[in-house]
Amino acid sequence: MFTGIVTALGTVSAVVPTGEERRMTIDAGRLRADDVAPGDSIAIDGVCLTVVAHQHGGLSFDVSGETLACTTLGERAPGDEVNLEAALLPTTRLGGHLVSGHVDGVGRVSGRRREGNSERFTIAVPPGLEKYIARKGSLCVNGVSLTVNAIAGREVELNIIPHTLEATNLSRLAAGTRVNIEVDIIARYLERLLQGGGGGSGE
């Protein structure tokens, strides 16, 4: 589990195809790599991956074909910046919201404009995800916990403050950019409860 509070910006240093999968190595930046060991979970742009190797500040991960197909990690190349967060500890402050690191779909930035000192982003979420999103609720975009300012159909508006823009790769988003989306896990459990546990196909 994660909080959606990005710990550090990392830089992709290598991407090596391994059949239908890829071995991705990331320079961990300010992430305390000395506290990371093989087997640990790290969220990369909101995608929970397992550390398979750790050497000289570089963390390596095996990215499955399924993950490449369902997230934006297949688009990452050497030199790209990625948001990093280490897994939640029992003593960690929950500054964002509960995030699983299991991406629900890939959205697309449809607009960005200046609003005071902040930036107002409009993101189109994949069909079917809009029902899990509520005004003033939480949404995870590229691993960043954000508050929903407004939602109309599949269009979500998010106000991003200067600190978040500086500390994450959201500052590089532009119209047309694809982003990883994870909805609030509580909304998914509520849906399941309302269905009565009858197989997930209830109305």
C-alpha positions in Angstrom: 0.0 0.0 0.0 1.0 3.6 -0.6 -0.2 7.1 0.2 0.1 8.9 -3.1 2.7 11.3 -1.6 5.7 11.1 -4.0 9.0 10.5 -2.1 11.3 11.4 -5.0 11.7 11.9 -8.7 13.7 9.2 -10.3 15.2 8.9 -13.8 15.0 5.9 -16.0 18.5 4.8 -16.8 17.9 1.6 -18.8 15.1 -0.4 -20.4 16.0 -3.9 -21.6 13.4 -6.1 -23.4 13.2 -9.6 -22.0 10.8 -11.4 -24.3 7.3 -9.9 -23.7 8.6 -8.2 -20.5 11.1 -5.5 -19.8 13.8 -5.0 -17.2 13.7 -1.3 -16.1 16.5 0.3 -14.1 15.9 3.6 -12.4 18.2 6.1 -10.7 16.4 6.5 -7.4 17.3 10.2 -7.0 16.4 11.3 -3.4 14.7 8.1 -2.5 16.6 6.6 0.4 18.0 3.7 -1.6 19.9 2.4 1.4 16.6 1.5 2.9 15.5 -0.5 -0.2 16.2 -4.2 -0.7 15.3 -6.7 -3.4 11.7 -7.8 -2.8 10.6 -4.4 -1.6 7.7 -2.7 -3.3 8.1 0.7 -5.0 5.4 2.7 -6.8 6.7 4.0 -10.1 4.3 6.6 -11.6 1.6 4.9 -9.5 2.5 1.3 -10.6 3.5 -1.0 -7.8 6.6 -3.0 -8.8 9.0 -5.2 -7.0 12.7 -4.4 -6.7 14.7 -7.3 -8.2 18.2 -5.7 -8.0 19.7 -2.8 -6.2 23.2 -1.5 -7.2 24.9 1.9 -6.8 21.6 3.8 -6.3 20.0 2.2 -9.2 16.9 0.1 -8.7 15.9 -2.6 -11.2 12.4 -3.9 -11.8 10.8 -6.6 -14.1 7.8 -5.2 -15.8 5.3 -7.8 -17.0 3.6 -7.7 -20.4 0.3 -7.2 -18.5 1.6 -4.1 -16.8 3.1 -2.7 -20.0 -0.3 -3.1 -21.7 -2.3 -1.5 -18.9 -0.1 1.4 -17.8 2.2 4.0 -19.3 5.4 2.3 -18.3 5.7 0.8 -21.7 6.3 4.4 -23.0 9.1 5.1 -20.6 12.6 5.5 -22.0 16.1 6.3 -20.6 16.1 9.9 -19.4 12.4 10.0 -18.5 11.6 11.2 -15.0 9.2 9.1 -12.9 7.5 9.6 -9.6 8.7 7.2 -6.8 7.2 6.2 -3.5 8.3 3.5 -1.1 5.6 1.2 0.3 3.6 2.4 3.3 5.0 1.5 6.8 2.7 1.1 9.9 4.3 4.3 11.3 4.0 6.4 8.1 1.8 9.5 8.2 -1.2 9.0 5.8 -0.8 12.4 4.1 -2.6 11.4 0.9 -5.1 8.6 0.7 -4.8 4.8 0.5 -3.3 3.8 -2.8 -2.8 0.2 -3.9 -0.4 0.8 -6.8 -2.8 -1.2 -9.1 -3.6 1.1 -12.0 -7.3 1.1 -13.1 -6.6 2.6 -16.5 -4.8 5.1 -18.6 -6.3 8.6 -18.9 -5.3 11.5 -21.1 -4.7 15.2 -20.3 -7.2 17.2 -22.2 -6.3 20.7 -20.9 -4.1 22.7 -18.6 -4.4 26.4 -17.6 -2.9 28.7 -15.0 -5.1 29.5 -12.0 -3.4 31.9 -9.6 -0.1 30.2 -8.5 -1.5 26.8 -9.3 -2.3 24.9 -12.5 -5.8 23.5 -13.3 -5.6 20.2 -15.2 -8.4 18.5 -17.0 -8.0 14.8 -17.5 -10.3 12.4 -19.4 -10.5 9.1 -17.5 -11.1 5.8 -19.3 -14.8 4.8 -19.8 -16.3 3.2 -16.7 -14.0 4.8 -14.1 -16.0 8.1 -13.8 -18.5 6.4 -11.5 -15.8 5.9 -8.9 -14.9 9.6 -8.8 -16.6 12.3 -6.7 -16.1 16.0 -6.3 -13.7 16.6 -3.4 -12.8 12.9 -3.4 -9.4 11.5 -4.1 -7.8 10.4 -7.3 -4.3 9.1 -8.0 -2.6 10.4 -11.2 0.9 9.0 -12.0 1.1 8.0 -8.3 0.2 11.4 -7.0 -2.7 11.7 -4.6 -4.9 14.6 -5.8 -8.3 16.1 -4.8 -11.0 16.3 -7.4 -12.2 19.8 -7.9 -15.0 19.0 -10.4 -16.2 16.2 -12.6 -18.4 16.3 -15.7 -18.9 13.0 -17.5 -15.4 11.6 -17.9 -13.6 14.9 -17.6 -12.0 15.5 -14.2 -10.6 18.8 -13.0 -7.6 18.9 -10.7 -5.9 21.9 -9.1 -2.2 21.3 -8.6 -0.2 23.5 -6.3 3.4 24.7 -7.0 4.9 22.3 -4.5 3.4 19.3 -6.2 4.4 20.5 -9.6 8.0 20.9 -8.3 8.2 17.6 -6.5 6.6 15.3 -9.2 6.7 14.9 -13.0 3.1 16.4 -13.3 4.8 19.6 -14.2 5.7 18.0 -17.6 2.1 17.1 -18.5 0.6 18.7 -21.6 -2.5 18.2 -23.6 -2.5 14.7 -25.0 -0.2 13.2 -22.4 -1.3 9.7 -21.1 -1.3 9.2 -17.4 -1.9 6.3 -15.0 -5.2 6.5 -13.1 -6.1 4.8 -9.9 -9.5 5.5 -8.3 -10.2 5.5 -4.6 -10.0 1.9 -3.3 -12.9 2.6 -0.9 -15.2 3.3 -3.9 -14.4 -0.1 -5.4 -15.2 -1.9 -2.1 -18.5 0.1 -1.7 -19.5 -1.1 -5.2 -18.8 -4.7 -4.3 -20.7 -4.4 -1.0 -23.7 -2.9 -2.9 -23.6 -5.8 -5.3 -23.9 -8.2 -2.4 -20.9 -10.2 -3.3 -22.8 -12.0 -6.0 -20.1 -12.2 -8.6 -19.6 -8.6 -9.6 -22.3 -8.4 -12.3 -25.1 -6.9 -10.3 -26.8 -3.7 -11.5 
